[in-house]
């Protein structure tokens, strides 16, 4: 199962068509090939899938989702918590 945790765009590299995003304290690169580059700005919240930004989401919705994720993660230790966030990168694209 894949969880798409809201991630905040912290940097955009137009030459590489990528963004650096922060997902609950874990930063990573994400491709911008599947979205309109003019639509994504630093500070926006986005959803990722297999290393690509899929879409921008409303900040209020993103913060509410992150609140729920944080409540879930409170029950995990530090290593388990980091693995939940990092596993999102390894999610395979599975058809329905």
C-alpha positions in Angstrom: 0.0 0.0 0.0 1.3 3.5 -0.9 0.7 6.5 1.3 1.1 9.9 -0.3 2.1 12.1 2.5 1.9 15.8 1.8 5.3 17.3 1.2 6.3 21.0 1.2 8.3 22.4 -1.7 11.4 24.0 -0.3 13.4 24.5 -3.5 12.8 24.3 -7.3 15.5 23.5 -9.8 14.1 24.6 -13.2 17.2 23.3 -15.1 16.7 19.8 -13.7 12.9 20.1 -13.7 12.9 18.9 -10.1 12.0 20.1 -6.6 13.4 19.5 -3.2 10.5 18.7 -0.9 10.3 18.2 2.9 8.1 15.2 3.9 7.8 15.4 7.7 11.4 16.4 8.2 12.9 14.2 5.5 14.1 16.1 2.4 14.3 14.5 -1.0 14.3 15.3 -4.7 11.1 14.9 -6.8 10.6 15.2 -10.5 8.3 17.9 -11.9 7.7 16.2 -15.2 4.1 15.4 -14.5 2.9 18.9 -13.5 2.9 22.4 -15.0 6.1 23.9 -13.7 4.4 27.4 -13.5 1.8 25.9 -11.1 4.3 24.8 -8.4 6.0 27.3 -6.1 8.3 27.2 -3.1 6.0 26.8 -0.1 3.3 24.8 -1.9 2.2 21.4 -0.6 2.3 18.6 -3.1 1.6 14.8 -3.3 4.3 12.5 -4.6 4.2 9.1 -6.3 7.2 7.1 -7.3 9.5 10.1 -7.0 7.3 12.6 -9.0 5.1 15.4 -7.9 1.6 14.4 -9.0 -0.3 17.5 -7.9 -0.5 20.5 -5.7 -2.8 20.4 -2.7 -4.5 22.9 -0.5 -2.4 24.0 2.4 -5.2 23.5 4.9 -5.9 20.0 3.7 -2.1 19.2 3.8 -1.8 20.4 7.3 -4.8 18.4 8.5 -3.4 15.3 6.9 0.0 15.9 8.5 -1.7 16.3 11.8 -3.3 12.9 11.5 0.0 11.3 10.3 1.8 12.8 13.3 -0.8 11.2 15.6 -0.1 7.9 14.0 3.6 8.3 14.1 3.6 9.2 17.8 3.1 5.5 18.5 6.3 4.5 16.6 9.9 4.8 17.6 12.3 7.1 15.6 13.6 4.4 13.3 10.1 3.1 12.4 8.9 6.7 11.9 11.7 7.5 9.4 11.1 4.2 7.6 7.4 5.1 7.1 8.4 8.3 5.4 11.2 6.8 3.3 9.1 3.8 2.2 6.9 6.3 0.3 9.8 6.7 -2.2 9.9 3.0 -2.9 6.2 2.6 -3.6 5.6 0.6 -6.8 3.1 1.8 -9.3 0.4 -0.9 -9.1 -2.7 -0.9 -11.2 -6.1 -1.2 -9.6 
